[in-house]
Amino acid sequence: VLIIITNYIKHLDPALICSGCVNIKVKFPLTNKNIIINVTSGNKLENKFIAKILKLEFSLAKIMSLLLANKQSPYHVIISVDTWIERIRKERKKLTRTNS
């Protein structure tokens, strides 16, 4: 069993992802309010977090990595989400410039 995860399927060699090599492809879209509410329990702090990240620009994987990194301090996630959003946006800009 081989599982391949990528945000850039077009960058992969076609021989790697041809039928026979890859039998199932699953696309995970950017997250939305319903997905986030299902992942969280929906309390007031989490609702503030949801309001800040609900712009359909972050993958569920990115959001889950932030939550897991701060699972001991949910409050820290809420107060630091603006910094996290800015860091992710800067990383994307840097990748875009590098790939252009």
Buried (B, 14 or more C-beta within 10 A) or exposed (E): EEEEEEEEEEEEEEEEEEEEEBEEEEEEEEBEEEBBEEBBEEEEBBBEBBEEBBEEEBBBEBBEEBBEEBEEEBEEBBEBBEEBBEEBEEEEEEEEEEEE
